[in-house]
């Protein structure tokens, strides 16, 4: 079976594109929605992403923790945010290699925003057999593409729930 190198999912959020982008572009806050990401260490603290910004993402899966180094490749307020994951490690991201690219697109739809999240597997140089074995060990039996469908769906549902929640006085 051929490898799937990208997964895209979307959801309609009843909020303006600028408001949704403002939340998602604060990468230190991503752990609020993601089932796997715990947030990020961002230079300058809780600031919106900008092209060229390098940050460290903190992640957890089934009790295992790791850190990634990422670089923002697109930051178009209200429209698009993307970053490339290019290093990984336990406490510090020491192993440098293309790992993945994450992209978020924001499009006005009705009175809300269609949020589209895409994960792209940048491990193209890995032989399929090696990637398949690694993926199934790392995810508990799935390919990363299948695993990321669940992660992305949960992230988008959590984002929608939080941004559509009534504001408290």
Secondary structure, DSSP 8 states (H G I E B T S, - for coil): -----EEEEEEEESS-HHHHHHHHT-GGGGGGT-SSEEEEEETTSS----TT-EEEEEEEETTEEEEEEEEEEEEETTTEEEEEEEEEESSS--EEEEEEEEEEEEEEETTEEEEEEEEEE--TTS-HHHHHHHHHHHHTSS-HHHHHHHHHHHHHHHHHHHHHS----
